[in-house]
């Protein structure tokens, strides 16, 4: 009987900790998705600014779909990373902060390279390579940083 009284507070503290971990994980998921959405929108605008879109009749029906298809290569790393990090997001704040640091540096580096900030001249195939490398870096950094077990 005496053992049960002493183990009961430990169980309730474990339960409270578990609830806090679930709430923190949910918050971290939302935070990671917010960063993905902001970076994706910024990258899409920068990508569109590098393209010649004079041949698109923006007033016609279906032009929005055409623009979405044109921006798909720039969006792909963010969609892959958002889905993967949503599944793996952890309650650990330090791991999430490190992932977001890698994410921000990768997005900023890719955006700067796309605009030619490093003295690089980017053609379509180079941009596609940058997007593939970017997606791989985000995917494996989420694998490495969010793996708590």
Secondary structure, 3 states (H helix, E strand, C coil): CHHHHHHHHHHHHHHHHHHHHHHHHHHHHHHHHHHHHHHHHHHHHHHHHCCCCCCCCCCCCCHHHHHHHHCHHHHHHHHHHHHHHHHHCCCCHHHHHHHHHHHHHHHHHHHHHHHCCCCCCCCHHHHHHHHHHHHHHHHHHHHHHCCCC
